[in-house]
Amino acid sequence: MDNNRADPPAQLPTTGAEPDIITTAADTEFATQTDAQPAVQSESSANTQQPELQQDDNSLPSVTDTGTGSKKGQLASRSHRLIASLIDSFIQLLVFIPLIWYVGLETFKSPTPLQTLLIALYGMTTYVLLHGYLLYHYGQTIGKSEFGMRIELLNGDKASLQHVMLWRYLPIMLLNFVPVIGQFLSGIFNVLFIFGKERRCLHDYIAGTRVRYFYDEPDHNPQNSPS
């Protein structure tokens, strides 16, 4: 009878597998939370530091700001060119007063071809006498020298006296004698070009010149330097 008795069912060994599985899952979840926490903190730190970075960007100086306040090499301002032109025109008008007194104002209103030629020669001669020295040595007129400006070629070199007279002064002077529209072309139309981006008048485009600051203060004026 003992041999016929069924053996008791075998019990599964208790190896602690389930606790190990539970522990492993908990460890995995904890590790995941632990790994994610620095990322959240890192992102939060990045957001916190972002305003400081933006503030630093705004505090950077402009590329065009040299920090010296010097105008040397910059295009001359329209206001300075206007004032310099008025100074030169006033001086030229004073020089023409003796001629007007001698030939009479009516001659200037309706001159003959010969008188026109003589008036033009008188204007060029007096212009050279007034500004020739400054133009030859510094590329300046009397008015431009007051603001440290000079006439330059587009490559930055000083414009010669010959270049200024033949290509910058003479064409505009001849426009004055064109019937009907001559005064408009040499006066208003010529000046309107200065409102362009390059701040060059019509005579600058004709002569291939521009006006820039050559020095800032009277002490820096090359005319005051010992020769």
WOUR-V130477 format. One record per backbone hydrogen bond with DSSP energy under -1.0 kcal/mol. NH is the residue of the N-H (numbers start at 1). CO is the residue of the C=O. If there is no record, write none. Layout:
# WOUR-V130477
((NH,CO) (NH,CO))
This chain:
# WOUR-V130477
((15,13) (20,16) (21,17) (22,18) (23,19) (24,20) (25,21) (26,22) (27,23) (28,24) (29,25) (30,26) (31,27) (32,28) (33,29) (34,30) (35,31) (36,32) (37,33) (40,36) (41,37) (42,38) (43,39) (44,40) (45,41) (46,42) (47,43) (48,44) (49,45) (50,46) (53,49) (54,50) (55,51) (56,52) (57,53) (58,54) (59,55) (73,213) (74,71) (76,211) (81,77) (82,78) (83,79) (84,80) (85,81) (86,82) (87,83) (88,84) (89,85) (90,86) (91,87) (92,88) (93,89) (94,90) (95,91) (96,92) (100,96) (101,97) (102,98) (103,99) (104,100) (109,105) (110,106) (116,112) (117,113) (118,114) (119,115) (120,116) (121,117) (122,118) (123,119) (124,120) (125,121) (126,122) (127,123) (128,124) (129,125) (130,126) (131,127) (132,128) (135,131) (136,132) (137,133) (138,134) (140,134) (145,141) (147,144) (149,144) (150,212) (151,139) (152,210) (153,157) (156,153) (159,151) (164,160) (165,161) (166,162) (167,163) (168,164) (169,164) (170,165) (173,169) (174,170) (175,171) (177,174) (178,175) (181,179) (182,178) (185,181) (186,182) (187,183) (189,184) (191,187) (192,188) (194,191) (195,192) (196,193) (199,196) (202,190) (205,201) (206,202) (207,203) (208,204) (209,204) (210,152) (212,150) (213,74) (214,148) (215,148) (220,217) (221,218) (224,221) (225,222))
